């Protein structure tokens, strides 16, 4: 298909594939972060919030543990700032997140660093206590 084509109804079709990578723009009002091999442009540096890294944390096993722990805490209603001031609870989802952490513990046995093992043990212990407290006496 040619780069520009006018159809019968008068619509103009443009093939813009590849233009983002060439121009560095993700569209109006949105700039993509610079590639690691090139320095950030002045415009991009000025729009970044101060004190905030533009790069996400390194994906590793500890980050996965923390992600699942945050999910469990959210579903246990233990969010610092819940919308509307009321924290909602979903005990089934909280239990699911805790169970996923348990499965990860079993499946990664012998492949975790001592720090990762200590982090996982602490998270599981804490979340299990919070879950029991949330369920309360029956």
C-alpha positions as CSV (number, residue, x, y, z in Angstrom):
1,X,0.0,0.0,0.0
2,X,1.4,3.4,-0.8
3,X,2.1,5.8,2.1
4,X,-0.9,7.9,1.3
5,X,-4.1,6.7,-0.3
6,X,-7.5,8.4,-0.7
7,X,-10.4,6.0,-0.5
8,X,-13.8,6.5,-2.2
9,X,-15.3,8.2,0.9
10,X,-12.5,10.7,1.0
11,X,-10.7,9.3,4.0
12,X,-6.9,9.7,4.0
13,X,-4.9,6.7,5.2
14,X,-1.3,7.1,6.2
15,X,1.1,4.4,7.1
16,X,2.9,5.7,10.2
17,X,4.6,2.5,11.2
18,X,8.1,3.1,12.2
19,X,7.7,6.9,12.6
20,X,7.7,6.8,16.4
21,X,11.2,5.2,16.5
22,X,12.5,7.6,14.0
23,X,11.1,10.8,15.5
24,X,11.2,9.8,19.2
25,X,7.6,11.0,19.6
26,X,4.8,8.8,20.8
27,X,2.2,11.3,19.6
28,X,1.1,14.8,20.6
29,X,2.1,15.7,24.1
30,X,3.9,12.4,24.7
31,X,7.6,11.8,24.5
32,X,9.1,8.4,24.7
33,X,12.0,7.9,27.1
34,X,15.4,8.0,25.4
35,X,17.0,4.8,24.4
36,X,19.7,3.6,26.8
37,X,22.4,4.2,24.2
38,X,21.6,7.9,23.7
39,X,21.5,10.8,26.2
40,X,18.1,12.2,27.2
41,X,17.0,15.2,25.3
42,X,16.6,18.5,27.1
43,X,12.8,18.5,26.6
44,X,12.5,15.0,28.0
45,X,14.7,15.8,31.0
46,X,12.6,18.9,31.8
47,X,9.3,17.0,31.8
48,X,10.5,14.2,34.1
49,X,9.4,14.6,37.7
50,X,12.3,15.6,39.9
51,X,13.8,12.9,42.1
52,X,12.1,10.1,40.1
53,X,14.1,7.6,38.1
54,X,12.8,7.1,34.6
55,X,13.7,3.4,34.7
56,X,11.6,0.8,36.4
57,X,13.2,-1.4,39.1
58,X,15.2,-4.4,37.9
59,X,12.9,-7.3,37.3
60,X,13.9,-10.1,39.7
61,X,12.4,-12.6,42.1
62,X,12.3,-10.2,45.0
63,X,10.3,-7.7,42.9
64,X,7.8,-10.5,42.1
65,X,7.5,-11.4,45.8
66,X,6.8,-7.7,46.6
67,X,4.3,-7.4,43.8
68,X,2.3,-10.3,45.1
69,X,2.6,-9.1,48.7
70,X,1.2,-5.7,47.7
71,X,-1.7,-7.4,45.9
72,X,-2.5,-9.4,49.0
73,X,-2.3,-6.3,51.2
74,X,-4.6,-4.4,48.9
75,X,-7.1,-7.2,49.0
76,X,-6.9,-7.4,52.8
77,X,-8.0,-3.8,52.9
78,X,-4.7,-2.6,54.2
79,X,-4.1,0.3,51.7
80,X,-2.8,3.6,53.1
81,X,-5.1,5.7,51.0
82,X,-8.2,3.9,49.8
83,X,-10.5,5.7,47.4
84,X,-13.3,7.4,49.4
85,X,-11.6,6.5,52.7
86,X,-13.0,3.0,52.8
87,X,-10.7,0.1,52.1
88,X,-12.4,-2.9,50.4
89,X,-11.6,-6.5,51.3
90,X,-11.5,-9.5,49.0
91,X,-10.3,-12.3,51.1
92,X,-10.5,-14.9,48.3
93,X,-8.1,-12.7,46.2
94,X,-5.8,-12.1,49.2
95,X,-5.7,-15.9,49.8
96,X,-4.9,-16.4,46.1
97,X,-1.9,-14.0,46.3
98,X,-0.6,-15.7,49.5
99,X,-1.0,-19.1,47.9
100,X,0.9,-17.9,44.8
101,X,3.7,-16.9,47.1
102,X,3.7,-20.3,48.7
103,X,3.8,-22.0,45.3
104,X,6.8,-19.8,44.4
105,X,8.5,-20.8,47.6
106,X,8.1,-24.4,46.8
107,X,9.0,-24.2,43.1
108,X,12.1,-22.0,43.7
109,X,13.5,-24.0,46.6
110,X,17.3,-24.3,46.2
111,X,17.3,-21.6,43.5
112,X,16.9,-18.5,45.7
113,X,19.6,-16.4,47.2
114,X,19.7,-16.2,51.0
115,X,18.3,-12.7,50.9
116,X,15.4,-13.7,48.6
117,X,14.6,-16.6,50.9
118,X,14.6,-14.4,54.0
119,X,12.4,-11.8,52.2
120,X,9.9,-14.5,51.1
121,X,9.8,-16.1,54.5
122,X,9.1,-12.7,56.1
123,X,6.5,-11.8,53.6
124,X,4.6,-15.1,54.0
125,X,4.7,-14.9,57.8
126,X,3.4,-11.4,57.8
127,X,0.7,-11.9,55.3
128,X,-0.5,-15.1,57.0
129,X,-0.9,-13.3,60.3
130,X,-2.7,-10.4,58.6
131,X,-5.0,-12.8,56.8
132,X,-5.9,-14.6,60.1
133,X,-6.6,-11.3,61.7
134,X,-8.8,-10.2,58.8
135,X,-10.8,-13.4,58.9
136,X,-11.3,-13.1,62.6
137,X,-12.9,-15.6,64.9
138,X,-15.7,-17.7,63.5
